[in-house]
Amino acid sequence: MLAIGSAQFGMNYGATNQEGQVGFDEIQRIIDFCFSNGISKIDTAQAYGESEKVLGLAVKQKNFFKYISKLKPGISENIGINQMIQEALFESLHNLKTDHLYAMMVHDSRDLIGNKGEEVFESMRELKIKGLVKKIGVSLYSTDELKQIIEKFDIDIVQLPMNLLDMRFKDEGLLTKLDILGVEIHFRSIFLQGILLASPEKLPIYFSPIMRHLCKIKDYCINEGISNIDCCLSPFKSFISKEHTIVAGVTSIHQISEIINSWNKCKNIEIPDFTINNEKYYNPSLWKI
């Protein structure tokens, strides 16, 4: 059900992250907590600063954890793509101190959609055939990107954004389509980098245009007697299966404990439609903060 997002392990990441990069001792405590609670998947990327190196040092239970990593954006712009991808994989394996990845993803969907996409995909597929990677896929932002990719490539896994403000993939029937194709789905941005958990009045001024909307979510939670975490997680109860995963970045054991407790107790409540149409507020890549 849950994978730990490790961007905060390698750099200062997150719109509401006040602590900065997570300290090594706390990372070890988070990893040990995951091991004790059966959370085996860790999401990382070559673009996440020192994340892979830190994980390689912090993780003691090497055979338990399953790593999902992503190639650096722009890999298709290089000459000798096949060699570049092989070298990138071996760099990740070296840093993580493991002999294989659970999944390798393209971090920028344009590397697959572009005119060298087939070369990128075949290079990844070759590594899968060799047993160095179990699954190959892509991390993306838009439904149009997903439609183009599943029409052209036989991917095993996809990471996509979904939260109270953004239900595009569900509303357009793409989750059902992915299930039919047997694609493993990893949902990210569940809490929208903490935006959906923070007090609206404490958010950066950039979010002022949707402040009233965020206050509606807060008021709803108060009236229903549920936490913001419950509200964010509840919609996923209806379509999370053992094959699919929620990716949540955490900076402490307290945070991951809250998420697990909320998931275990919250029901599939019929949450009102809180979605918005303006992408610049639900797509972190467009934020100007």
C-alpha angles and dihedrals in degrees: 000000000000135000123184115238110218105192089110089054092065106032146000100286137162135058093246099032105123097171099059121210112008115251119248096244092053090048089055090050090050091049092049090048090052091050092050091049099045097251103146107164122088121186117209141148141203088243093058096092111237094349098116094045092048092049090050089057098038102046113084098168095070097168095050103056126076115209124212111191135175132219118242112271115261097035090140091061092070131091113243096029095178093056092043092054093046091050091047091053094049090048090054092046090050094048094045091044093230136117098226144015127234087219141000118202136187104242095205115044090209087074088067100033093050126087092272094050095109091053091050093048095047090050090054092044090054090057090049091052089052090055095243091115126031098198135018129201148116144276112222146166110211140053090230090058091051093048091053094047100048090047091056108027136046097226123179100202140021134189116208139165123255133159143132092292096043124044098147097128092051096042092052093051094246095129089060089047091052091049090053090051091048094240117158110233124212112192116209134178090043090149094026094238089311095306091119093050100045127086104267093227091059096055124106114279088248089080095052093108091062097036093107090050092051090049089056089058091048092049091048091054092049093049093048094044094237132124125248088249090055090051093049094047101040098078089058093059090081098055109022110108130174087270095057130069142201113221113212126178112216135183099194145023088249091062096049091045090054091051094049093046091048093049092049095050104032120094131212093274117185096248116198118249105272096164121132131204101220108095095195089074101045098036110075092197088068098046118120102201 
